[in-house]
Amino acid sequence: MTFSQSIKNCFSNYATFNGRASRSEYWWFALFNVLIYIFASIIDTTINSAIFYTISALALFLPTIAVSVRRLHDINKSGWFYLLFLIPVIGAIILLIWFTKRGTIGPNQFGDDPILE
């Protein structure tokens, strides 16, 4: 999946928490988030405000959670495991390891393999 396909797919599934997301879809969208936050921060620093960062954070909140849950589904884990991010440091490390793992080959309980579709 390319950068633009990933962004299009994540926004078309804005609040879709079922199904699966491939590694490339997740990581391209994560890169998109970082770029948007950097751009918004630069603009906010220039105009001495926090409005653009706040708007971008609100706009990206649901699609980021949704793609993260679908990514967990790809490795055959429940989306509720995303709440591990609430555990300082350890939770983030566990999620990082899981998000970098190869997804289940073929269909699993959450749907068909996103790479084969």
C-alpha positions in Angstrom: 0.0 0.0 0.0 1.3 3.4 -0.9 1.3 6.6 1.2 -1.7 8.1 -0.6 -3.6 4.9 -0.6 -3.1 4.5 3.1 -4.3 8.0 3.9 -7.3 7.6 1.6 -8.1 4.2 3.2 -7.8 5.5 6.7 -10.1 8.5 6.1 -12.6 6.4 4.2 -12.7 4.1 7.3 -12.7 7.1 9.6 -14.3 5.3 12.5 -14.4 1.7 11.3 -13.1 -0.5 14.1 -13.7 -3.9 12.4 -11.5 -5.5 9.8 -7.8 -5.5 9.4 -5.0 -3.0 8.5 -1.7 -4.0 7.0 1.6 -2.8 8.4 2.1 -0.5 5.5 -1.3 1.1 6.0 -0.6 1.7 9.7 2.9 3.1 9.3 2.2 5.3 6.3 -0.7 6.8 8.3 1.5 7.2 11.3 4.0 9.1 9.1 1.2 11.3 7.8 0.2 12.1 11.4 3.7 13.2 12.3 4.0 15.4 9.2 0.6 17.0 9.9 1.6 17.7 13.6 4.9 19.2 12.6 3.3 21.4 10.0 0.5 22.5 12.4 3.2 23.2 15.1 5.2 25.4 12.7 2.1 27.4 11.7 1.0 27.7 15.4 4.5 28.9 16.4 4.4 31.5 13.6 1.0 32.9 14.6 1.6 32.4 18.4 -1.5 30.2 18.8 -2.4 26.5 19.2 -5.4 26.4 17.0 -4.0 24.4 14.0 -2.4 21.7 16.2 -5.7 21.4 18.2 -7.8 21.1 15.0 -5.4 18.5 13.5 -5.3 16.5 16.7 -9.1 16.4 16.8 -9.4 15.5 13.1 -6.9 12.7 13.4 -8.0 11.3 16.8 -10.7 8.8 15.6 -8.9 7.5 12.4 -5.7 7.0 14.4 -7.5 4.8 17.0 -9.4 3.0 14.2 -6.4 2.1 12.2 -4.6 1.0 15.4 -7.4 -1.3 16.3 -7.5 -2.7 12.8 -3.7 -3.2 13.0 -4.2 -5.2 16.2 -6.9 -7.3 14.4 -4.3 -8.0 11.7 -2.1 -9.8 14.2 -5.2 -11.6 15.6 -5.4 -9.5 18.8 -8.5 -7.8 20.2 -8.7 -4.1 19.7 -9.1 -3.6 23.4 -5.4 -4.3 23.7 -4.9 -0.7 22.4 -5.7 0.4 25.9 -2.2 -0.8 26.8 -1.0 2.6 25.8 -2.4 3.7 29.2 0.5 1.8 30.9 3.5 4.2 30.9 6.4 3.1 28.8 5.8 -0.7 28.9 2.4 -0.4 27.2 3.9 1.7 24.4 6.8 -0.8 23.9 4.4 -3.7 23.7 2.2 -1.9 21.2 5.2 -0.9 19.1 6.4 -4.5 18.9 2.9 -5.7 18.0 2.5 -3.0 15.3 5.7 -4.0 13.7 4.8 -7.7 13.5 3.7 -9.4 10.3 -0.1 -9.9 10.3 -1.7 -13.3 10.3 -1.3 -14.9 6.9 -4.7 -15.6 5.4 -8.1 -15.0 7.1 -8.4 -14.8 10.8 -11.3 -14.1 13.2 -11.3 -10.4 12.2 -11.5 -10.8 8.4 -9.5 -11.5 5.3 -5.8 -10.8 4.9 -5.5 -7.1 3.8 -2.4 -7.9 1.7 -4.2 -10.5 -0.4 -7.3 -8.3 -1.0 
